[in-house]
Amino acid sequence: MPLQADIADAVVTGLNGHKFSQKFTAVRCYRPQARREDLGTLHVLVAPGPVSSGVATRGKNADRLAVEIGVLKAVATPDDLTALDGLASLVEEIDLFLRRQNLATQPRATWEGSETIDGAEAGFSKEFLDQQHVFLSVLRVTYLVFRRCTWG
């Protein structure tokens, strides 16, 4: 399995093994999708994200592997502050958990940074909320892994 998928699996394992303010079961996928009629329950989807590599030292590469975590749930109205506050808080909880948590199955991977990538400054998609009454936030978490160079 590629390291990128291993890290996504490790994130899923970590999320599913922790108690958050709202119950969910994180699922790894390559194409995050959910049908609108299924979004009455909370969905947390974890997908491999962008990868970049560089030279760290003469004998090691520094690989940055991102994982994208989507949090989706339908809300009664786009003005349901209680539901929206709870979902936004959950995204924050997930981010704080992953910042502090070493990935048990990937001890070489260390947290490097996090950012929300859908909805830019808002941290969620205003378009999804307005048009479909769905809270959607995508958190990109980047991990740094040092690997020995192998020369063919």
N, C-alpha and C positions, 0 to 999 in steps of 0.2 A: 504494500500500500504506500502511496506517496506520503512524504512527511506532512504535506499540507492537509491531507485527509486525516492523518494520525492526530494532528493538533486539533482539528475540528472535533474529532471523536473525544479527545481529552477534555475539550470545553464542554461537550454534551455531558460527559460523565461527571464533571465537576458541578455543572448546573443542576443535574438531576439528583446529585447527592447532597445538596444544600437546601435548607428550608428558607424560602423567601416569603414575603408578605402575601403573595398570591400563589396558588398551586398551579403547576404546569409540568409537562413532560417535554423537555427539549428533544428535538429530532434533527439528525444531520441529513442534509440533502445537497444536491448540486444545483437544482433548479427550485428555489423556494416558491411554492405556490400554495394557495388555499382558496377554496371556493367560498364565496360570500355567505352562502347558507350554512357553512360550517364554522363561521367566525363568532357564533354565540358563545363559544368557549375560547379561552386564551390559547393562542398558538405561539410557540417559540421555536423558530427554525434557524438552524446553524449551517452555514455554507462556507466552504473555502473561499477566500477572497484573493486579492492581488498578492503577488510574490515579487520581491526584488532581491538582488544579490549584489554583493561587493566583496572586495578583498579586505580582510581584517588585519592579517599579518602575512608574512611570506608563506606560511603553511596553513592558514585558515581562511575560510570564507565566512562572511557575515550575511546570513539570509534573514530577510524580514518576511514573515508569513502572516498574512491577515486572515481573520475569520470574521464573517459578517453574521450578526445575530439579529434576526427580525422578530419583533414583538407585535402581534396583530390581535385585535379583538374588535368586534362590532360594538357600538354604543347606541343607546336609544336615540340620542340627538347629538349634534356637534357641540351643544352647549351643556352637556352633562359633566359639570365640573368635578363632581365626586369621582366618577368613573375615570375621567381623563387624568385627574391628579394621581389616582392610584396606579394607572398604567405608566405615566411618566415617572413616578417614584420607583416602579419596578425596574424600568430601564436603568435608572440611577443605581439601584441596588445591585443589578447584574454587573454593571460597570465597576462599582466599588469592590464587589466580590472578586472579580477577575483580576483587578489590580493587586489585590493582597494574596491571591491564591497561586501557589505553584501548581502547574498541571501535573498531577500524580503520575500519569503514564508518559509524560514528556518532560522529564526533569531538566533537559537541556534548554527548553524554551522558556524565556523570561519575558514578562510583560514589558512592552516598550511604550505603548500609547493606545489611546482610545479616542474615537470621534463618532458623532452621529453623522450619517451620510445621506439621509433622506429627509428633506425639509430644512437642510442647512442650519441656520441659526435657531430655528424653533425646536429642533430635536425630534420632530415627527413630521409626517406628510400632511400639510394643510389640505392639499387636494383630495387625498383619500378621505379625510375627515369630512370635508364639505360635501363631496359628491357621493360617497358611499356610506358615510357614517361609520367608518372604520378607522380605529387608531392604528397607525403603522409607524414604527420607529425602527431604524436599522442602525445598530451599533457596530462599528468596525473596530476590532481589537487586533493590534499588531504585536506579534511575538518575535523576538530576536533569537536566532539559533546560530551558534558557531560550529562550523564543520571543517574537518581537515580537508585540504585540497588533495585531490587524487589526480595524478598525472598519468595519462595513457601512454 
